[in-house]
């Protein structure tokens, strides 16, 4: 998809949205929004990502904004989503999860810098109390553990009946090894960073290093590219997000609705609940544990109210210019 830079700059809006809870070291989420002929779209790679990595995010934004996705005839109108719990203290768990009404699954962040395994155990234990026996708990370490740490942590948390463990270690080789170590426990391993940050997104599947792939539309270059990866990998998938605005979540919802045969796991697309503000009057918040599959109309009032500072706007527009040149 080729779009002139001038066309992108003509509609580009940069926002800075406060979060309800500190997440990934962030208190606000910045995003650049663009309006294409198909509707509003989002370019929001995290600020620490270099231009080469950010290029896939721009491809995804152009694909979604300049070409209307074609949903299969069997596509659902709504997607079931999980609650996402940052690495908060155990006493804050109930307050955060109250923002995800009807969600039967909770993804719990673990292995936070500066915390101990005991903090993770206390947090996951509180989630189990909240969900009851029938709820589903998945944990996400974002690759922070080494092999021995991962094995020890999974043993410590296994009593809470884990649905799966997401990215316990950083490398594909480590994932393959930890998968073998805990296979007897019946706890699947999911890969996220090993898919979206890899030169070969399906290498983790070829290495038999994961049971499940976490798929995100923006970092993989868009809906069509993500669907190609899903087909080649041949593994069950969870469609997730990167704390997008509701515009970016809309892209993820279209992807989830397009997966052949549907998604069997609740998707990580309910994260608008972690935003204290959004760019639309009708955000994609979880209702009865689901979000709609639909385009999002932005609010000019909210775009203005949450506009990033002039220096941050200049930073994002310069980034857009550099990354566009790479395409």
SEZAGU-673892 format. One record per residue (C-alpha): residue in one letter; residue number from 1; x, z, y. Coordinates in nm, 4 decimals. Layout:
N
A, NUM, X, Z, Y
...
This chain:
327
X, 1, 0.0000, 0.0000, 0.0000
X, 2, 0.1565, -0.1146, 0.3289
X, 3, 0.0229, 0.0152, 0.6604
X, 4, 0.1920, -0.0333, 0.9968
X, 5, 0.3456, 0.2821, 1.1436
X, 6, 0.1607, 0.2210, 1.4694
X, 7, -0.1693, 0.2351, 1.2821
X, 8, -0.0754, 0.5698, 1.1309
X, 9, 0.0414, 0.7196, 1.4584
X, 10, -0.2811, 0.6129, 1.6288
X, 11, -0.4904, 0.8607, 1.4286
X, 12, -0.2323, 1.1209, 1.3211
X, 13, -0.3349, 1.4829, 1.3797
X, 14, -0.1173, 1.7805, 1.2899
X, 15, -0.2804, 2.1159, 1.2173
X, 16, -0.1536, 2.4650, 1.1422
X, 17, -0.4036, 2.6648, 0.9389
X, 18, -0.3764, 3.0418, 0.8856
X, 19, -0.3869, 3.1707, 0.5285
X, 20, -0.5975, 3.4649, 0.4195
X, 21, -0.3064, 3.6000, 0.2145
X, 22, 0.0657, 3.5292, 0.2305
X, 23, 0.1428, 3.2579, -0.0269
X, 24, 0.4759, 3.0984, -0.1249
X, 25, 0.6296, 3.2860, 0.1680
X, 26, 0.3827, 3.1195, 0.4072
X, 27, 0.1339, 3.2708, 0.6488
X, 28, 0.0169, 2.9308, 0.7751
X, 29, -0.0180, 2.5866, 0.6176
X, 30, 0.0777, 2.2808, 0.8192
X, 31, -0.0620, 1.9370, 0.7404
X, 32, -0.0743, 1.5924, 0.8971
X, 33, -0.4104, 1.4159, 0.8749
X, 34, -0.4696, 1.0422, 0.9060
X, 35, -0.7890, 0.8408, 0.9337
X, 36, -0.7926, 0.5171, 0.7370
X, 37, -1.0679, 0.2622, 0.6748
X, 38, -1.1725, 0.4515, 0.3584
X, 39, -1.1814, 0.7903, 0.5323
X, 40, -0.9623, 1.0846, 0.6224
X, 41, -0.6502, 1.1520, 0.4182
X, 42, -0.3669, 1.4042, 0.4133
X, 43, 0.0144, 1.4026, 0.4212
X, 44, 0.1383, 1.7584, 0.3674
X, 45, 0.4616, 1.7949, 0.1710
X, 46, 0.6073, 2.1404, 0.2193
X, 47, 0.8520, 2.1520, 0.5069
X, 48, 1.1538, 2.2175, 0.2840
X, 49, 1.1058, 1.8919, 0.0911
X, 50, 1.3386, 1.6105, 0.1896
X, 51, 1.2199, 1.2685, 0.3028
X, 52, 1.2758, 1.1054, -0.0349
X, 53, 1.0506, 1.3560, -0.2099
X, 54, 0.7980, 1.3381, 0.0733
X, 55, 0.7667, 0.9607, 0.0287
X, 56, 0.5426, 1.0046, -0.2763
X, 57, 0.3117, 1.2253, -0.0695
X, 58, 0.2826, 0.9517, 0.1949
X, 59, 0.2083, 0.6881, -0.0700
X, 60, -0.0739, 0.9105, -0.1912
X, 61, -0.2091, 0.9564, 0.1604
X, 62, -0.2108, 0.5825, 0.2286
X, 63, -0.3710, 0.5061, -0.1067
X, 64, -0.6543, 0.7537, -0.0444
X, 65, -0.7131, 0.6642, 0.3185
X, 66, -0.6852, 0.2886, 0.2962
X, 67, -0.8447, 0.2239, -0.0429
X, 68, -1.1659, 0.3786, -0.1723
X, 69, -1.1150, 0.5294, -0.5197
X, 70, -1.3345, 0.3826, -0.7915
X, 71, -1.4852, 0.6559, -1.0043
X, 72, -1.5795, 0.5866, -1.3669
X, 73, -1.9492, 0.5715, -1.4451
X, 74, -1.9211, 0.8992, -1.6355
X, 75, -1.7504, 1.0850, -1.3480
X, 76, -1.8922, 1.4313, -1.2796
X, 77, -2.0322, 1.5183, -0.9377
X, 78, -1.8599, 1.8563, -0.9452
X, 79, -1.5318, 1.9892, -1.0859
X, 80, -1.4913, 2.3380, -1.2301
X, 81, -1.2007, 2.5199, -1.0625
X, 82, -0.9914, 2.8295, -1.1136
X, 83, -0.9271, 3.1106, -0.8686
X, 84, -0.5685, 3.1291, -0.7438
X, 85, -0.4232, 3.4754, -0.6952
X, 86, -0.1028, 3.5089, -0.4890
X, 87, 0.1499, 3.7782, -0.5831
X, 88, -0.0467, 4.0545, -0.4115
X, 89, -0.0392, 4.4189, -0.5048
X, 90, -0.2900, 4.5283, -0.7666
X, 91, -0.5115, 4.7046, -0.5117
X, 92, -0.5700, 4.3737, -0.3287
X, 93, -0.6749, 4.1715, -0.6345
X, 94, -1.0495, 4.2270, -0.6004
X, 95, -1.0538, 4.1311, -0.2321
X, 96, -0.8772, 3.7985, -0.2968
X, 97, -1.0885, 3.7056, -0.5979
X, 98, -1.4076, 3.7706, -0.4045
X, 99, -1.3334, 3.4414, -0.2263
X, 100, -1.3747, 3.2479, -0.5528
X, 101, -1.7381, 3.3078, -0.6538
X, 102, -1.8276, 3.1985, -1.0034
X, 103, -1.4739, 3.1139, -1.1134
X, 104, -1.4239, 3.2077, -1.4771
X, 105, -1.0481, 3.1395, -1.4702
X, 106, -0.7753, 3.2973, -1.2556
X, 107, -0.4244, 3.1633, -1.2086
X, 108, -0.2009, 3.4581, -1.1270
X, 109, 0.1280, 3.4099, -0.9461
X, 110, 0.4107, 3.6091, -1.1058
X, 111, 0.7903, 3.6405, -1.0772
X, 112, 0.7735, 3.6802, -0.6987
X, 113, 1.1110, 3.7461, -0.5330
X, 114, 1.1501, 4.1144, -0.4557
X, 115, 0.8960, 4.2244, -0.7167
X, 116, 0.9336, 4.3636, -1.0665
X, 117, 0.7705, 4.2730, -1.3969
X, 118, 0.5707, 4.5932, -1.3667
X, 119, 0.4075, 4.4479, -1.0529
X, 120, 0.3056, 4.1402, -1.2522
X, 121, 0.1651, 4.3532, -1.5332
X, 122, -0.0378, 4.5633, -1.2894
X, 123, -0.1734, 4.2509, -1.1147
X, 124, -0.2696, 4.0732, -1.4368
X, 125, -0.4229, 4.3902, -1.5782
X, 126, -0.6446, 4.4208, -1.2706
X, 127, -0.7509, 4.0578, -1.3090
X, 128, -0.8495, 4.1198, -1.6708
X, 129, -1.0588, 4.4160, -1.5586
X, 130, -1.2246, 4.1928, -1.2980
X, 131, -1.2981, 3.9046, -1.5376
X, 132, -1.3892, 4.0998, -1.8469
X, 133, -1.3103, 3.9864, -2.1988
X, 134, -1.4512, 3.6346, -2.1603
X, 135, -1.2555, 3.5328, -1.8493
X, 136, -0.9446, 3.3183, -1.8659
X, 137, -0.6057, 3.4154, -1.7224
X, 138, -0.3149, 3.1800, -1.6702
X, 139, 0.0126, 3.2869, -1.5077
X, 140, 0.2499, 3.0795, -1.2951
X, 141, 0.6171, 3.1725, -1.2502
X, 142, 0.7166, 2.8582, -1.0542
X, 143, 1.0301, 2.8297, -1.2694
X, 144, 1.1707, 3.1634, -1.1521
X, 145, 1.2618, 3.3157, -1.4903
X, 146, 1.5585, 3.2413, -1.7128
X, 147, 1.4926, 3.2126, -2.0852
X, 148, 1.5339, 3.5795, -2.1719
X, 149, 1.3344, 3.6935, -1.8693
X, 150, 1.0562, 3.4521, -1.9576
X, 151, 1.0386, 3.5652, -2.3188
X, 152, 1.0340, 3.9306, -2.2168
X, 153, 0.7665, 3.8734, -1.9512
X, 154, 0.5417, 3.6690, -2.1797
X, 155, 0.5597, 3.9458, -2.4407
X, 156, 0.4695, 4.2031, -2.1746
X, 157, 0.1731, 3.9998, -2.0494
X, 158, 0.0464, 3.8646, -2.3824
X, 159, -0.1873, 4.1609, -2.4313
X, 160, -0.4054, 4.0226, -2.1521
X, 161, -0.4948, 3.7135, -2.3594
X, 162, -0.3213, 3.4416, -2.1580
X, 163, -0.4704, 3.0926, -2.1508
X, 164, -0.1240, 2.9483, -2.0820
X, 165, 0.2021, 3.0132, -1.8962
X, 166, 0.2841, 2.7662, -1.6196
X, 167, 0.6460, 2.6667, -1.5499
X, 168, 0.8089, 2.9861, -1.6804
X, 169, 1.1569, 2.8322, -1.6449
X, 170, 1.3025, 2.5676, -1.4168
X, 171, 1.4430, 2.2977, -1.6475
X, 172, 1.2897, 2.0792, -1.9153
X, 173, 1.5425, 2.2072, -2.1691
X, 174, 1.4508, 2.5673, -2.0907
X, 175, 1.0816, 2.4870, -2.1213
X, 176, 1.1428, 2.3341, -2.4624
X, 177, 1.3326, 2.6434, -2.5741
X, 178, 1.0827, 2.8990, -2.4452
X, 179, 0.8004, 2.6982, -2.6012
X, 180, 0.9728, 2.7366, -2.9384
X, 181, 1.0393, 3.1062, -2.8820
X, 182, 0.6761, 3.1957, -2.8067
X, 183, 0.5016, 2.9389, -3.0248
X, 184, 0.4206, 3.2018, -3.2882
X, 185, 0.2249, 3.3911, -3.0212
X, 186, -0.0107, 3.0983, -2.9692
X, 187, 0.0428, 3.0869, -2.5918
X, 188, 0.0730, 2.7294, -2.4569
X, 189, 0.3349, 2.6284, -2.2005
X, 190, 0.2317, 2.4212, -1.8984
X, 191, 0.4680, 2.2167, -1.6807
X, 192, 0.4225, 2.1727, -1.3064
X, 193, 0.7511, 2.1345, -1.1160
X, 194, 0.8989, 1.9562, -1.4187
X, 195, 0.6351, 1.6873, -1.3634
X, 196, 0.5896, 1.6560, -0.9874
X, 197, 0.9553, 1.7041, -0.8869
X, 198, 1.1117, 1.5020, -1.1684
X, 199, 1.2526, 1.1498, -1.1453
X, 200, 1.0735, 1.0862, -1.4761
X, 201, 0.7423, 1.2766, -1.4668
X, 202, 0.6781, 1.2251, -1.8379
X, 203, 1.0205, 1.3442, -1.9531
X, 204, 0.8768, 1.6885, -2.0206
X, 205, 0.6192, 1.5354, -2.2552
X, 206, 0.8775, 1.3230, -2.4358
X, 207, 1.0937, 1.6330, -2.4858
X, 208, 0.7929, 1.8199, -2.6298
X, 209, 0.8670, 2.0900, -2.3738
X, 210, 0.5064, 2.1560, -2.2734
X, 211, 0.1574, 2.1672, -2.4192
X, 212, -0.0199, 2.1006, -2.0878
X, 213, 0.0713, 1.9091, -1.7724
X, 214, -0.0234, 2.0268, -1.4234
X, 215, -0.0965, 1.7121, -1.2228
X, 216, -0.1125, 1.6926, -0.8423
X, 217, -0.2198, 1.3752, -0.6647
X, 218, -0.0074, 1.4016, -0.3514
X, 219, 0.3378, 1.4687, -0.5011
X, 220, 0.2856, 1.2070, -0.7733
X, 221, 0.2086, 0.9251, -0.5312
X, 222, -0.1693, 0.9103, -0.5484
X, 223, -0.4622, 0.8917, -0.7853
X, 224, -0.3688, 0.5690, -0.9650
X, 225, -0.0082, 0.6760, -1.0225
X, 226, -0.1210, 1.0173, -1.1500
X, 227, -0.3615, 0.8533, -1.3937
X, 228, -0.0797, 0.6329, -1.5247
X, 229, 0.1330, 0.9422, -1.5878
X, 230, -0.1554, 1.1137, -1.7672
X, 231, -0.2034, 0.8106, -1.9929
X, 232, 0.1642, 0.7811, -2.0838
X, 233, 0.2177, 1.1544, -2.1357
X, 234, -0.0784, 1.1911, -2.3712
X, 235, -0.1170, 1.5651, -2.3094
X, 236, -0.4087, 1.7702, -2.1774
X, 237, -0.3936, 1.8132, -1.8009
X, 238, -0.4920, 2.0513, -1.5252
X, 239, -0.5432, 1.8822, -1.1885
X, 240, -0.4184, 2.1093, -0.9129
X, 241, -0.3316, 2.1197, -0.5430
X, 242, -0.0591, 2.2411, -0.3103
X, 243, -0.2683, 2.4559, -0.0733
X, 244, -0.4113, 2.1411, 0.0812
X, 245, -0.6774, 2.1253, 0.3464
X, 246, -1.0193, 2.0224, 0.2183
X, 247, -0.9142, 1.6623, 0.2852
X, 248, -0.6296, 1.6888, 0.0357
X, 249, -0.8494, 1.8772, -0.2081
X, 250, -1.0928, 1.5872, -0.1931
X, 251, -0.8149, 1.3601, -0.3223
X, 252, -0.7555, 1.6029, -0.6080
X, 253, -1.1262, 1.6175, -0.6896
X, 254, -1.1425, 1.2382, -0.7138
X, 255, -0.8412, 1.2466, -0.9461
X, 256, -0.9954, 1.5129, -1.1691
X, 257, -1.3213, 1.3182, -1.1863
X, 258, -1.1281, 1.0047, -1.2888
X, 259, -0.9349, 1.1506, -1.5843
X, 260, -1.0440, 0.9617, -1.8980
X, 261, -1.2555, 1.1888, -2.1138
X, 262, -1.2648, 1.4509, -1.8388
X, 263, -1.0475, 1.7598, -1.7913
X, 264, -1.0846, 2.0386, -2.0439
X, 265, -0.9211, 2.3048, -1.8256
X, 266, -1.0525, 2.4464, -1.4984
X, 267, -0.8639, 2.2785, -1.2132
X, 268, -0.6542, 2.4351, -0.9395
X, 269, -0.8622, 2.2791, -0.6623
X, 270, -1.0364, 2.5866, -0.5263
X, 271, -0.7575, 2.6842, -0.2897
X, 272, -0.9569, 2.6228, 0.0281
X, 273, -1.0568, 2.9854, -0.0351
X, 274, -0.6993, 3.0849, 0.0572
X, 275, -0.7324, 2.9227, 0.4005
X, 276, -0.8652, 3.1343, 0.6860
X, 277, -0.9543, 2.8079, 0.8631
X, 278, -1.0034, 2.4444, 0.7627
X, 279, -1.0451, 2.1046, 0.9267
X, 280, -1.4087, 2.0491, 0.8329
X, 281, -1.7383, 2.2261, 0.8910
X, 282, -1.8202, 2.1804, 0.5209
X, 283, -1.5033, 2.2816, 0.3344
X, 284, -1.4539, 2.2312, -0.0389
X, 285, -1.4958, 2.5980, -0.1220
X, 286, -1.5825, 2.7069, -0.4765
X, 287, -1.9544, 2.7531, -0.5363
X, 288, -2.0548, 2.8760, -0.8815
X, 289, -1.6929, 2.8133, -0.9803
X, 290, -1.7060, 2.4443, -0.8858
X, 291, -1.6282, 2.2079, -0.5979
X, 292, -1.7945, 1.8779, -0.5122
X, 293, -1.6363, 1.5386, -0.5689
X, 294, -1.6793, 1.3900, -0.2221
X, 295, -1.5079, 1.2662, 0.0907
X, 296, -1.4565, 1.5214, 0.3647
X, 297, -1.5510, 1.4575, 0.7266
X, 298, -1.3219, 1.6391, 0.9682
X, 299, -1.4349, 1.8264, 1.2751
X, 300, -1.2832, 1.7248, 1.6078
X, 301, -1.3439, 2.0778, 1.7306
X, 302, -1.1492, 2.2288, 1.4396
X, 303, -0.8694, 1.9721, 1.4690
X, 304, -0.8274, 2.0740, 1.8307
X, 305, -0.8687, 2.4459, 1.7684
X, 306, -0.6033, 2.4493, 1.4959
X, 307, -0.3708, 2.1850, 1.6378
X, 308, -0.0065, 2.2621, 1.5720
X, 309, 0.2214, 2.3394, 1.8649
X, 310, 0.3750, 2.0453, 2.0471
X, 311, 0.7167, 2.0967, 1.8900
X, 312, 0.5694, 2.1195, 1.5379
X, 313, 0.3569, 1.8123, 1.6042
X, 314, 0.6676, 1.6237, 1.7175
X, 315, 0.8470, 1.7406, 1.4015
X, 316, 0.5710, 1.6055, 1.1774
X, 317, 0.5413, 1.2751, 1.3623
X, 318, 0.9179, 1.2270, 1.3378
X, 319, 0.8950, 1.3059, 0.9663
X, 320, 0.6122, 1.0563, 0.9244
X, 321, 0.8227, 0.7923, 1.0992
X, 322, 1.1277, 0.8546, 0.8777
X, 323, 0.9304, 0.8662, 0.5534
X, 324, 0.7317, 0.5556, 0.6440
X, 325, 1.0629, 0.3703, 0.6819
X, 326, 1.1456, 0.4616, 0.3197
X, 327, 0.8296, 0.2894, 0.1977
